[in-house]
């Protein structure tokens, strides 16, 4: 089970470091990582209650990239992904996770109806 998260950038541009250089934008805390890990923890508990053996990962980055990277790392046989957000014009203009994974996966992909 994989989930991805993106940290929020702090707008810390107005300032000067001790060496006289500009202060670069900083990453804000671990809130996004903690929230992502909580999502997979709860889902993992539900799956484990059915007797399934589950491993969970929370990865920094875009969702499709995270799924594809983990599938490659684990030499996965199958990726199961939901189709949420896959309808209408939005699919063609913005793309989506399931579509990208289906086109770039190193293994079979099962798209589950989640809408």
N, CA, C and O atoms as a printed pandas DataFrame, in Angstrom:
     atom_number atom_name residue_name chain_id  residue_number  x_coord  y_coord  z_coord
0              1         N          UNK        A               1    0.849   -1.151    0.000
1              2        CA          UNK        A               1    0.000    0.000    0.000
2              3         C          UNK        A               1    0.905    1.227    0.000
3              4         O          UNK        A               1    1.797    1.361    0.838
4              5         N          UNK        A               2    0.660    2.116   -0.953
5              6        CA          UNK        A               2    1.509    3.291   -1.103
6              7         C          UNK        A               2    0.645    4.546   -1.139
7              8         O          UNK        A               2   -0.405    4.568   -1.782
8              9         N          UNK        A               3    1.079    5.563   -0.464
9             10        CA          UNK        A               3    0.464    6.876   -0.593
10            11         C          UNK        A               3    1.579    7.891   -0.785
11            12         O          UNK        A               3    2.706    7.691   -0.331
12            13         N          UNK        A               4    1.252    8.970   -1.456
13            14        CA          UNK        A               4    2.243   10.016   -1.709
14            15         C          UNK        A               4    1.775   11.319   -1.078
15            16         O          UNK        A               4    0.581   11.543   -0.884
16            17         N          UNK        A               5    2.726   12.156   -0.771
17            18        CA          UNK        A               5    2.398   13.463   -0.192
18            19         C          UNK        A               5    3.373   14.492   -0.714
19            20         O          UNK        A               5    4.490   14.177   -1.125
20            21         N          UNK        A               6    2.924   15.722   -0.685
21            22        CA          UNK        A               6    3.782   16.848   -1.085
22            23         C          UNK        A               6    3.877   17.809    0.080
23            24         O          UNK        A               6    2.849   18.247    0.596
24            25         N          UNK        A               7    5.084   18.151    0.509
25            26        CA          UNK        A               7    5.214   19.123    1.585
26            27         C          UNK        A               7    4.886   20.525    1.090
27            28         O          UNK        A               7    4.945   20.812   -0.106
28            29         N          UNK        A               8    4.544   21.381    2.028
29            30        CA          UNK        A               8    4.206   22.761    1.706
30            31         C          UNK        A               8    5.458   23.614    1.836
31            32         O          UNK        A               8    6.204   23.496    2.809
32            33         N          UNK        A               9    5.682   24.476    0.846
33            34        CA          UNK        A               9    6.836   25.390    0.917
34            35         C          UNK        A               9    6.449   26.623    1.717
35            36         O          UNK        A               9    5.365   27.178    1.539
36            37         N          UNK        A              10    7.339   27.041    2.595
37            38        CA          UNK        A              10    7.125   28.276    3.334
38            39         C          UNK        A              10    7.620   29.437    2.474
39            40         O          UNK        A              10    8.628   29.317    1.776
40            41         N          UNK        A              11    6.933   30.519    2.526
41            42        CA          UNK        A              11    7.337   31.687    1.744
42            43         C          UNK        A              11    8.308   32.527    2.561
43            44         O          UNK        A              11    7.957   33.601    3.049
44            45         N          UNK        A              12    9.516   32.037    2.703
45            46        CA          UNK        A              12   10.549   32.716    3.482
46            47         C          UNK        A              12   11.585   33.260    2.513
47            48         O          UNK        A              12   12.733   32.816    2.499
48            49         N          UNK        A              13   11.174   34.214    1.714
49            50        CA          UNK        A              13   12.071   34.748    0.705
50            51         C          UNK        A              13   12.675   36.085    1.128
51            52         O          UNK        A              13   13.778   36.435    0.710
52            53         N          UNK        A              14   11.958   36.815    1.947
53            54        CA          UNK        A              14   12.442   38.137    2.336
54            55         C          UNK        A              14   13.336   37.987    3.556
55            56         O          UNK        A              14   12.847   37.859    4.679
56            57         N          UNK        A              15   14.600   38.002    3.344
57            58        CA          UNK        A              15   15.534   37.868    4.456
58            59         C          UNK        A              15   16.933   37.647    3.940
59            60         O          UNK        A              15   17.144   37.319    2.773
60            61         N          UNK        A              16   17.874   37.831    4.823
61            62        CA          UNK        A              16   19.269   37.665    4.455
62            63         C          UNK        A              16   19.916   36.752    5.487
63            64         O          UNK        A              16   19.722   36.926    6.690
64            65         N          UNK        A              17   20.677   35.791    5.014
65            66        CA          UNK        A              17   21.358   34.872    5.923
66            67         C          UNK        A              17   22.537   35.583    6.579
67            68         O          UNK        A              17   22.891   36.703    6.211
68            69         N          UNK        A              18   23.133   34.912    7.554
69            70        CA          UNK        A              18   24.283   35.481    8.261
70            71         C          UNK        A              18   25.448   35.763    7.315
71            72         O          UNK        A              18   26.250   36.664    7.563
72            73         N          UNK        A              19   25.538   34.993    6.234
73            74        CA          UNK        A              19   26.633   35.195    5.280
74            75         C          UNK        A              19   26.303   36.272    4.255
75            76         O          UNK        A              19   27.117   36.564    3.378
76            77         N          UNK        A              20   25.120   36.864    4.356
77            78        CA          UNK        A              20   24.742   37.932    3.450
78            79         C          UNK        A              20   23.945   37.478    2.240
79            80         O          UNK        A              20   23.492   38.311    1.456
80            81         N          UNK        A              21   23.765   36.177    2.072
81            82        CA          UNK        A              21   22.985   35.659    0.941
82            83         C          UNK        A              21   21.503   35.631    1.259
83            84         O          UNK        A              21   21.100   35.712    2.419
84            85         N          UNK        A              22   20.701   35.516    0.219
85            86        CA          UNK        A              22   19.253   35.447    0.416
86            87         C          UNK        A              22   18.881   34.121    1.075
87            88         O          UNK        A              22   19.535   33.101    0.859
88            89         N          UNK        A              23   17.836   34.153    1.871
89            90        CA          UNK        A              23   17.343   32.934    2.513
90            91         C          UNK        A              23   16.473   32.190    1.504
91            92         O          UNK        A              23   15.542   32.766    0.942
92            93         N          UNK        A              24   16.767   30.935    1.277
93            94        CA          UNK        A              24   15.991   30.108    0.343
94            95         C          UNK        A              24   14.678   29.696    0.992
95            96         O          UNK        A              24   14.582   29.664    2.219
96            97         N          UNK        A              25   13.669   29.382    0.190
97            98        CA          UNK        A              25   12.407   28.887    0.765
98            99         C          UNK        A              25   12.674   27.641    1.605
99           100         O          UNK        A              25   13.530   26.826    1.261
100          101         N          UNK        A              26   11.944   27.499    2.696
101          102        CA          UNK        A              26   12.127   26.362    3.590
102          103         C          UNK        A              26   10.911   25.439    3.505
103          104         O          UNK        A              26    9.822   25.880    3.138
104          105         N          UNK        A              27   11.087   24.181    3.837
105          106        CA          UNK        A              27    9.972   23.244    3.898
106          107         C          UNK        A              27    9.339   23.346    5.276
107          108         O          UNK        A              27   10.046   23.425    6.281
108          109         N          UNK        A              28    8.029   23.344    5.329
109          110        CA          UNK        A              28    7.325   23.373    6.602
110          111         C          UNK        A              28    7.231   21.967    7.162
111          112         O          UNK        A              28    6.974   21.028    6.408
112          113         N          UNK        A              29    7.428   21.796    8.436
113          114        CA          UNK        A              29    7.245   20.583    9.212
114          115         C          UNK        A              29    6.982   19.267    8.509
115          116         O          UNK        A              29    7.177   19.128    7.302
116          117         N          UNK        A              30    6.543   18.326    9.286
117          118        CA          UNK        A              30    6.266   16.974    8.810
118          119         C          UNK        A              30    4.771   16.688    8.761
119          120         O          UNK        A              30    4.380   15.523    8.686
120          121         N          UNK        A              31    3.930   17.708    8.801
121          122        CA          UNK        A              31    2.488   17.482    8.869
122          123         C          UNK        A              31    1.962   16.626    7.724
123          124         O          UNK        A              31    1.142   15.734    7.940
124          125         N          UNK        A              32    2.425   16.889    6.520
125          126        CA          UNK        A              32    1.932   16.142    5.365
126          127         C          UNK        A              32    2.359   14.685    5.431
127          128         O          UNK        A              32    1.569   13.793    5.121
128          129         N          UNK        A              33    3.595   14.435    5.829
129          130        CA          UNK        A              33    4.079   13.052    5.953
130          131         C          UNK        A              33    3.295   12.304    7.021
131          132         O          UNK        A              33    2.893   11.159    6.813
132          133         N          UNK        A              34    3.077   12.945    8.161
133          134        CA          UNK        A              34    2.343   12.318    9.261
134          135         C          UNK        A              34    0.913   11.998    8.825
135          136         O          UNK        A              34    0.403   10.918    9.122
136          137         N          UNK        A              35    0.269   12.923    8.129
137          138        CA          UNK        A              35   -1.099   12.687    7.654
138          139         C          UNK        A              35   -1.131   11.534    6.654
139          140         O          UNK        A              35   -2.030   10.694    6.711
140          141         N          UNK        A              36   -0.170   11.482    5.746
141          142        CA          UNK        A              36   -0.110   10.408    4.757
142          143         C          UNK        A              36    0.107    9.061    5.440
143          144         O          UNK        A              36   -0.533    8.072    5.082
144          145         N          UNK        A              37    0.995    9.019    6.411
145          146        CA          UNK        A              37    1.252    7.774    7.131
146          147         C          UNK        A              37    0.023    7.315    7.910
147          148         O          UNK        A              37   -0.209    6.114    8.044
148          149         N          UNK        A              38   -0.755    8.246    8.418
149          150        CA          UNK        A              38   -1.983    7.897    9.138
150          151         C          UNK        A              38   -3.017    7.290    8.193
151          152         O          UNK        A              38   -3.707    6.340    8.561
152          153         N          UNK        A              39   -3.128    7.820    7.002
153          154        CA          UNK        A              39   -4.061    7.282    6.005
154          155         C          UNK        A              39   -3.707    5.828    5.700
155          156         O          UNK        A              39   -4.577    4.959    5.733
156          157         N          UNK        A              40   -2.445    5.562    5.406
157          158        CA          UNK        A              40   -2.070    4.179    5.075
158          159         C          UNK        A              40   -2.128    3.265    6.294
159          160         O          UNK        A              40   -2.400    2.072    6.157
160          161         N          UNK        A              41   -1.880    3.802    7.469
161          162        CA          UNK        A              41   -1.985    2.983    8.690
162          163         C          UNK        A              41   -3.416    2.494    8.885
163          164         O          UNK        A              41   -3.643    1.317    9.164
164          165         N          UNK        A              42   -4.385    3.408    8.737
165          166        CA          UNK        A              42   -5.792    3.025    8.912
166          167         C          UNK        A              42   -6.237    2.019    7.846
167          168         O          UNK        A              42   -6.933    1.049    8.149
168          169         N          UNK        A              43   -5.836    2.256    6.616
169          170        CA          UNK        A              43   -6.195    1.330    5.533
170          171         C          UNK        A              43   -5.535   -0.024    5.747
171          172         O          UNK        A              43   -6.149   -1.063    5.505
172          173         N          UNK        A              44   -4.299   -0.014    6.194
173          174        CA          UNK        A              44   -3.570   -1.251    6.444
174          175         C          UNK        A              44   -4.253   -2.066    7.543
175          176         O          UNK        A              44   -4.364   -3.287    7.430
176          177         N          UNK        A              45   -4.710   -1.403    8.599
177          178        CA          UNK        A              45   -5.403   -2.100    9.678
178          179         C          UNK        A              45   -6.671   -2.779    9.161
179          180         O          UNK        A              45   -6.984   -3.905    9.546
180          181         N          UNK        A              46   -7.394   -2.082    8.286
181          182        CA          UNK        A              46   -8.617   -2.675    7.724
182          183         C          UNK        A              46   -8.290   -3.903    6.895
183          184         O          UNK        A              46   -8.989   -4.913    6.981
184          185         N          UNK        A              47   -7.238   -3.832    6.094
185          186        CA          UNK        A              47   -6.852   -4.981    5.271
186          187         C          UNK        A              47   -6.330   -6.132    6.119
187          188         O          UNK        A              47   -6.647   -7.293    5.861
188          189         N          UNK        A              48   -5.535   -5.814    7.125
189          190        CA          UNK        A              48   -4.993   -6.859    7.991
190          191         C          UNK        A              48   -6.098   -7.581    8.756
191          192         O          UNK        A              48   -5.964   -8.764    9.070
192          193         N          UNK        A              49   -7.192   -6.874    9.057
193          194        CA          UNK        A              49   -8.302   -7.516    9.767
194          195         C          UNK        A              49   -8.968   -8.599    8.915
195          196         O          UNK        A              49   -9.704   -9.434    9.440
196          197         N          UNK        A              50   -8.712   -8.588    7.606
197          198        CA          UNK        A              50   -9.243   -9.628    6.714
198          199         C          UNK        A              50   -8.259  -10.786    6.580
199          200         O          UNK        A              50   -8.563  -11.787    5.930
200          201         N          UNK        A              51   -7.084  -10.657    7.190
201          202        CA          UNK        A              51   -6.079  -11.702    7.112
202          203         C          UNK        A              51   -5.016  -11.455    6.059
203          204         O          UNK        A              51   -4.114  -12.275    5.886
204          205         N          UNK        A              52   -5.108  -10.334    5.352
205          206        CA          UNK        A              52   -4.118  -10.018    4.318
206          207         C          UNK        A              52   -2.812   -9.558    4.956
207          208         O          UNK        A              52   -2.814   -8.875    5.980
208          209         N          UNK        A              53   -1.709   -9.938    4.341
209          210        CA          UNK        A              53   -0.393   -9.450    4.778
210          211         C          UNK        A              53   -0.142   -8.155    4.010
211          212         O          UNK        A              53   -0.126   -8.152    2.779
212          213         N          UNK        A              54    0.053   -7.062    4.735
213          214        CA          UNK        A              54    0.149   -5.745    4.105
214          215         C          UNK        A              54    1.402   -5.019    4.560
215          216         O          UNK        A              54    1.806   -5.101    5.720
216          217         N          UNK        A              55    2.004   -4.308    3.623
217          218        CA          UNK        A              55    3.137   -3.432    3.909
218          219         C          UNK        A              55    2.740   -2.047    3.420
219          220         O          UNK        A              55    2.138   -1.923    2.353
220          221         N          UNK        A              56    3.059   -1.017    4.167
221          222        CA          UNK        A              56    2.657    0.322    3.748
222          223         C          UNK        A              56    3.852    1.257    3.645
223          224         O          UNK        A              56    4.835    1.134    4.375
224          225         N          UNK        A              57    3.732    2.199    2.710
225          226        CA          UNK        A              57    4.775    3.193    2.490
226          227         C          UNK        A              57    4.139    4.542    2.218
227          228         O          UNK        A              57    3.145    4.628    1.497
228          229         N          UNK        A              58    4.703    5.594    2.787
229          230        CA          UNK        A              58    4.315    6.967    2.462
230          231         C          UNK        A              58    5.523    7.590    1.793
231          232         O          UNK        A              58    6.608    7.628    2.372
232          233         N          UNK        A              59    5.342    8.078    0.579
233          234        CA          UNK        A              59    6.465    8.607   -0.195
234          235         C          UNK        A              59    6.258   10.071   -0.531
235          236         O          UNK        A              59    5.142   10.504   -0.819
236          237         N          UNK        A              60    7.326   10.815   -0.491
237          238        CA          UNK        A              60    7.332   12.205   -0.903
238          239         C          UNK        A              60    7.253   12.242   -2.422
239          240         O          UNK        A              60    8.014   11.544   -3.092
240          241         N          UNK        A              61    6.352   13.037   -2.977
241          242        CA          UNK        A              61    6.294   13.199   -4.418
242          243         C          UNK        A              61    4.899   13.092   -4.991
243          244         O          UNK        A              61    3.906   13.041   -4.266
244          245         N          UNK        A              62    4.850   13.058   -6.299
245          246        CA          UNK        A              62    3.581   12.940   -7.013
246          247         C          UNK        A              62    3.073   11.505   -6.889
247          248         O          UNK        A              62    3.873   10.570   -6.911
248          249         N          UNK        A              63    1.755   11.311   -6.758
249          250        CA          UNK        A              63    1.195    9.971   -6.550
250          251         C          UNK        A              63    1.594    8.950   -7.617
251          252         O          UNK        A              63    2.028    7.850   -7.275
252          253         N          UNK        A              64    1.458    9.283   -8.884
253          254        CA          UNK        A              64    1.799    8.321   -9.936
254          255         C          UNK        A              64    3.274    7.964   -9.884
255          256         O          UNK        A              64    3.633    6.796  -10.028
256          257         N          UNK        A              65    4.124    8.947   -9.682
257          258        CA          UNK        A              65    5.564    8.688   -9.597
258          259         C          UNK        A              65    5.885    7.761   -8.431
259          260         O          UNK        A              65    6.712    6.858   -8.560
260          261         N          UNK        A              66    5.234    7.985   -7.295
261          262        CA          UNK        A              66    5.472    7.150   -6.113
262          263         C          UNK        A              66    5.047    5.710   -6.379
263          264         O          UNK        A              66    5.787    4.776   -6.068
264          265         N          UNK        A              67    3.858    5.525   -6.954
265          266        CA          UNK        A              67    3.386    4.170   -7.251
266          267         C          UNK        A              67    4.306    3.452   -8.230
267          268         O          UNK        A              67    4.651    2.287   -8.029
268          269         N          UNK        A              68    4.696    4.143   -9.275
269          270        CA          UNK        A              68    5.560    3.540  -10.283
270          271         C          UNK        A              68    6.933    3.186   -9.708
271          272         O          UNK        A              68    7.478    2.124  -10.011
272          273         N          UNK        A              69    7.487    4.064   -8.888
273          274        CA          UNK        A              69    8.805    3.806   -8.290
274          275         C          UNK        A              69    8.756    2.607   -7.348
275          276         O          UNK        A              69    9.636    1.747   -7.386
276          277         N          UNK        A              70    7.728    2.551   -6.501
277          278        CA          UNK        A              70    7.624    1.437   -5.555
278          279         C          UNK        A              70    7.386    0.130   -6.306
279          280         O          UNK        A              70    7.961   -0.897   -5.945
280          281         N          UNK        A              71    6.553    0.150   -7.337
281          282        CA          UNK        A              71    6.316   -1.067   -8.130
282          283         C          UNK        A              71    7.618   -1.575   -8.740
283          284         O          UNK        A              71    7.870   -2.780   -8.753
284          285         N          UNK        A              72    8.438   -0.670   -9.240
285          286        CA          UNK        A              72    9.717   -1.063   -9.826
286          287         C          UNK        A              72   10.670   -1.590   -8.758
287          288         O          UNK        A              72   11.336   -2.604   -8.965
288          289         N          UNK        A              73   10.739   -0.903   -7.613
289          290        CA          UNK        A              73   11.630   -1.318   -6.524
290          291         C          UNK        A              73   11.282   -2.702   -5.994
291          292         O          UNK        A              73   12.169   -3.498   -5.684
292          293         N          UNK        A              74    9.980   -2.985   -5.894
293          294        CA          UNK        A              74    9.528   -4.250   -5.322
294          295         C          UNK        A              74    9.338   -5.339   -6.367
295          296         O          UNK        A              74    8.967   -6.467   -6.041
296          297         N          UNK        A              75    9.594   -4.996   -7.625
297          298        CA          UNK        A              75    9.359   -5.928   -8.732
298          299         C          UNK        A              75    7.931   -6.467   -8.645
299          300         O          UNK        A              75    7.702   -7.676   -8.702
300          301         N          UNK        A              76    6.978   -5.542   -8.506
301          302        CA          UNK        A              76    5.571   -5.891   -8.319
302          303         C          UNK        A              76    4.999   -6.611   -9.538
303          304         O          UNK        A              76    5.415   -6.379  -10.674
304          305         N          UNK        A              77    4.049   -7.478   -9.273
305          306        CA          UNK        A              77    3.333   -8.176  -10.338
306          307         C          UNK        A              77    2.064   -7.419  -10.727
307          308         O          UNK        A              77    1.568   -7.560  -11.845
308          309         N          UNK        A              78    1.543   -6.616   -9.798
309          310        CA          UNK        A              78    0.267   -5.943  -10.023
310          311         C          UNK        A              78    0.200   -4.648   -9.212
311          312         O          UNK        A              78    0.624   -4.604   -8.057
312          313         N          UNK        A              79   -0.334   -3.604   -9.827
313          314        CA          UNK        A              79   -0.649   -2.350   -9.138
314          315         C          UNK        A              79   -2.168   -2.221   -9.161
315          316         O          UNK        A              79   -2.788   -2.350  -10.216
316          317         N          UNK        A              80   -2.764   -1.967   -8.008
317          318        CA          UNK        A              80   -4.194   -1.706   -7.925
318          319         C          UNK        A              80   -4.340   -0.242   -7.573
319          320         O          UNK        A              80   -3.801    0.224   -6.569
320          321         N          UNK        A              81   -5.077    0.487   -8.409
321          322        CA          UNK        A              81   -5.236    1.931   -8.224
322          323         C          UNK        A              81   -6.691    2.300   -8.464
323          324         O          UNK        A              81   -7.361    1.689   -9.297
324          325         N          UNK        A              82   -7.181    3.300   -7.735
325          326        CA          UNK        A              82   -8.556    3.757   -7.907
326          327         C          UNK        A              82   -8.686    4.689   -9.091
327          328         O          UNK        A              82   -7.703    5.272   -9.547
328          329         N          UNK        A              83   -9.909    4.828   -9.589
329          330        CA          UNK        A              83  -10.157    5.685  -10.751
330          331         C          UNK        A              83  -10.690    7.055  -10.375
331          332         O          UNK        A              83  -11.187    7.773  -11.243
332          333         N          UNK        A              84  -10.605    7.430   -9.144
333          334        CA          UNK        A              84  -11.111    8.726   -8.691
334          335         C          UNK        A              84  -10.501    9.851   -9.525
335          336         O          UNK        A              84   -9.284    9.909   -9.702
336          337         N          UNK        A              85  -11.349   10.741  -10.035
337          338        CA          UNK        A              85  -10.877   11.869  -10.832
338          339         C          UNK        A              85  -10.617   11.542  -12.290
339          340         O          UNK        A              85  -10.004   12.343  -12.995
340          341         N          UNK        A              86  -11.067   10.383  -12.764
341          342        CA          UNK        A              86  -10.769    9.955  -14.128
342          343         C          UNK        A              86  -11.845   10.294  -15.140
343          344         O          UNK        A              86  -11.814    9.762  -16.250
344          345         N          UNK        A              87  -12.784   11.145  -14.811
345          346        CA          UNK        A              87  -13.876   11.374  -15.746
346          347         C          UNK        A              87  -13.803   12.737  -16.414
347          348         O          UNK        A              87  -13.152   13.658  -15.923
348          349         N          UNK        A              88  -14.480   12.840  -17.535
349          350        CA          UNK        A              88  -14.673   14.101  -18.224
350          351         C          UNK        A              88  -13.434   14.776  -18.752
351          352         O          UNK        A              88  -12.384   14.162  -18.939
352          353         N          UNK        A              89  -13.593   16.072  -18.987
353          354        CA          UNK        A              89  -12.543   16.889  -19.566
354          355         C          UNK        A              89  -11.320   16.942  -18.663
355          356         O          UNK        A              89  -10.192   17.013  -19.150
356          357         N          UNK        A              90  -11.532   16.909  -17.367
357          358        CA          UNK        A              90  -10.412   16.981  -16.427
358          359         C          UNK        A              90   -9.371   15.901  -16.725
359          360         O          UNK        A              90   -8.169   16.150  -16.632
360          361         N          UNK        A              91   -9.835   14.701  -17.084
361          362        CA          UNK        A              91   -8.912   13.603  -17.390
362          363         C          UNK        A              91   -7.970   13.989  -18.523
363          364         O          UNK        A              91   -6.773   13.705  -18.471
364          365         N          UNK        A              92   -8.513   14.633  -19.539
365          366        CA          UNK        A              92   -7.704   14.960  -20.713
366          367         C          UNK        A              92   -6.853   16.209  -20.515
367          368         O          UNK        A              92   -5.759   16.307  -21.071
368          369         N          UNK        A              93   -7.341   17.155  -19.734
369          370        CA          UNK        A              93   -6.594   18.389  -19.527
370          371         C          UNK        A              93   -5.504   18.248  -18.468
371          372         O          UNK        A              93   -4.390   18.741  -18.643
372          373         N          UNK        A              94   -5.829   17.584  -17.389
373          374        CA          UNK        A              94   -4.913   17.507  -16.260
374          375         C          UNK        A              94   -4.204   16.166  -16.132
375          376         O          UNK        A              94   -3.173   16.069  -15.466
376          377         N          UNK        A              95   -4.750   15.130  -16.767
377          378        CA          UNK        A              95   -4.205   13.794  -16.567
378          379         C          UNK        A              95   -4.603   13.304  -15.192
379          380         O          UNK        A              95   -5.240   14.045  -14.443
380          381         N          UNK        A              96   -4.253   12.089  -14.838
381          382        CA          UNK        A              96   -4.530   11.612  -13.493
382          383         C          UNK        A              96   -3.641   10.436  -13.158
383          384         O          UNK        A              96   -2.914    9.914  -14.003
384          385         N          UNK        A              97   -3.716   10.039  -11.921
385          386        CA          UNK        A              97   -2.838    9.002  -11.404
386          387         C          UNK        A              97   -3.077    7.674  -12.107
387          388         O          UNK        A              97   -2.136    7.072  -12.624
388          389         N          UNK        A              98   -4.326    7.208  -12.134
389          390        CA          UNK        A              98   -4.620    5.899  -12.729
390          391         C          UNK        A              98   -4.209    5.847  -14.195
391          392         O          UNK        A              98   -3.648    4.848  -14.645
392          393         N          UNK        A              99   -4.479    6.897  -14.935
393          394        CA          UNK        A              99   -4.135    6.922  -16.351
394          395         C          UNK        A              99   -2.618    6.865  -16.535
395          396         O          UNK        A              99   -2.115    6.113  -17.370
396          397         N          UNK        A             100   -1.905    7.651  -15.762
397          398        CA          UNK        A             100   -0.438    7.679  -15.881
398          399         C          UNK        A             100    0.179    6.343  -15.476
399          400         O          UNK        A             100    1.092    5.841  -16.133
400          401         N          UNK        A             101   -0.334    5.775  -14.385
401          402        CA          UNK        A             101    0.182    4.489  -13.926
402          403         C          UNK        A             101   -0.092    3.412  -14.979
403          404         O          UNK        A             101    0.783    2.600  -15.282
404          405         N          UNK        A             102   -1.299    3.406  -15.531
405          406        CA          UNK        A             102   -1.653    2.400  -16.534
406          407         C          UNK        A             102   -0.742    2.467  -17.754
407          408         O          UNK        A             102   -0.439    1.439  -18.360
408          409         N          UNK        A             103   -0.309    3.653  -18.113
409          410        CA          UNK        A             103    0.523    3.812  -19.307
410          411         C          UNK        A             103    2.024    3.627  -19.067
411          412         O          UNK        A             103    2.786    3.443  -20.016
412          413         N          UNK        A             104    2.448    3.675  -17.799
413          414        CA          UNK        A             104    3.881    3.619  -17.522
414          415         C          UNK        A             104    4.305    2.511  -16.554
415          416         O          UNK        A             104    5.486    2.410  -16.220
416          417         N          UNK        A             105    3.383    1.698  -16.109
417          418        CA          UNK        A             105    3.698    0.676  -15.106
418          419         C          UNK        A             105    4.592   -0.428  -15.658
419          420         O          UNK        A             105    4.485   -0.804  -16.826
420          421         N          UNK        A             106    5.481   -0.946  -14.799
421          422        CA          UNK        A             106    6.345   -2.049  -15.196
422          423         C          UNK        A             106    5.659   -3.416  -15.038
423          424         O          UNK        A             106    6.282   -4.461  -15.223
424          425         N          UNK        A             107    4.356   -3.384  -14.691
425          426        CA          UNK        A             107    3.619   -4.626  -14.444
426          427         C          UNK        A             107    2.153   -4.400  -14.799
427          428         O          UNK        A             107    1.795   -3.340  -15.312
428          429         N          UNK        A             108    1.318   -5.377  -14.531
429          430        CA          UNK        A             108   -0.109   -5.249  -14.786
430          431         C          UNK        A             108   -0.726   -4.230  -13.830
431          432         O          UNK        A             108   -0.249   -4.028  -12.714
432          433         N          UNK        A             109   -1.805   -3.594  -14.302
433          434        CA          UNK        A             109   -2.507   -2.587  -13.493
434          435         C          UNK        A             109   -3.991   -2.924  -13.464
435          436         O          UNK        A             109   -4.594   -3.210  -14.498
436          437         N          UNK        A             110   -4.569   -2.887  -12.278
437          438        CA          UNK        A             110   -6.008   -3.087  -12.118
438          439         C          UNK        A             110   -6.574   -1.760  -11.616
439          440         O          UNK        A             110   -6.197   -1.292  -10.542
440          441         N          UNK        A             111   -7.476   -1.153  -12.385
441          442        CA          UNK        A             111   -8.091    0.116  -11.986
442          443         C          UNK        A             111   -9.448   -0.193  -11.356
443          444         O          UNK        A             111  -10.335   -0.745  -12.007
444          445         N          UNK        A             112   -9.597    0.166  -10.096
445          446        CA          UNK        A             112  -10.803   -0.108   -9.332
446          447         C          UNK        A             112  -11.740    1.083   -9.374
447          448         O          UNK        A             112  -11.307    2.222   -9.204
448          449         N          UNK        A             113  -13.013    0.832   -9.598
449          450        CA          UNK        A             113  -14.006    1.909   -9.624
450          451         C          UNK        A             113  -14.196    2.435   -8.197
451          452         O          UNK        A             113  -14.694    1.715   -7.332
452          453         N          UNK        A             114  -13.804    3.682   -7.954
453          454        CA          UNK        A             114  -13.893    4.270   -6.617
454          455         C          UNK        A             114  -14.766    5.511   -6.575
455          456         O          UNK        A             114  -14.946    6.087   -5.502
456          457         N          UNK        A             115  -15.311    5.940   -7.696
457          458        CA          UNK        A             115  -16.126    7.166   -7.741
458          459         C          UNK        A             115  -17.531    6.906   -7.281
459          460         O          UNK        A             115  -18.351    7.824   -7.254
